[in-house]
Amino acid sequence: MKDETSLFTSKRAVPERLLAYGCGVEADGTFHCKTSLLGGRFVLEVCIALEPVEVSTRLTDVESGCGYVLHNVPGAEGEFVGAVRQAYYAALADIRDKCFIDDVFKSSDARAVIKYASERYGDKLEFLWKKLPIAAVLRRKDSHKWYAIIMVVKRCKVGRVGEEMIEIIDLRMPRDQAPQIIDNVRYLPGYHMNKKTWMTICLDGSVPTKEICRNLDHSYDLAK
């Protein structure tokens, strides 16, 4: 059986989309919506809290007026339970796909860079690796070349002290300027990329956001 919580892992709800979907807003800021399942035999109520994202549900059998729980019981089998379970998760997936966006990268620097790339170039993150959902790329539409890679790695992987996870960005740099750019403090050799043509910046405030965006522009130009 699917893990209900995993449907919304690394996702962020967009209030405007929730409202357009038909959700109502309670006094405490949570969003609520109802939908019918299996031809109106069941009613699914979904409650969504935004920060942090929490999704709770109640499934009601319309005929009896009682809550239905067998769809969430791992050992419950049978054609009918299977049909209810399938409809239940399909309804949740529909809300996720229409009202949520990816929220893997949470630092203010990462969010600023992602927004900048979207507004300046119209580019969105591409999550290319199913087995590595904590890495995404930005690429030019004309050349299809990557100009940025954002990922989550352990600090020690990029020469920092500690095992904590940190968000980083890889950007292109001119091959002949690598010795002048890489200082191993603010600008690091490209993680998992050609260290002569890529550099890494930790998205932890060590480099000002505007400076990161300027480097993003240079990387974009180099990806022609």
JOSUL-V777093 format. One line per field, one symbol per residue. phi: phi as a letter, one per 20 degrees, with the letter a starting at -180 (. if undefined). burial: 1 if it has 9 or more other ideal C-beta (glycine too) atoms within 8 Angstrom, else 0. A space follows every 10 residues. Layout:
# JOSUL-V777093
phi: ???
burial: ???
This chain:
# JOSUL-V777093
phi: .fegfffdfl ccfdgfffff fofddefene dcbcbeclmn fccddcdcee cffccccbdd fffemefdcf fdegefcpff gfffffffff fffffgfecc cfbfddffff fffffffffe dmddfdeedf ecfdcbcdcf feemefcbcd bdcfgffdne eodfebecce cfbfgfdgfe efdmceddgg fmcffecccc cfecnfcggf ffffffffff ffef
burial: 0001001100 1011001110 1010000001 1110011100 1111111111 0010101011 1100000100 1000000000 1111101110 1110110011 0111101011 1111011100 1010101000 0010111111 0000001111 1111110100 0000011111 1110000100 1100001111 1010001111 1110001010 0110111111 0110
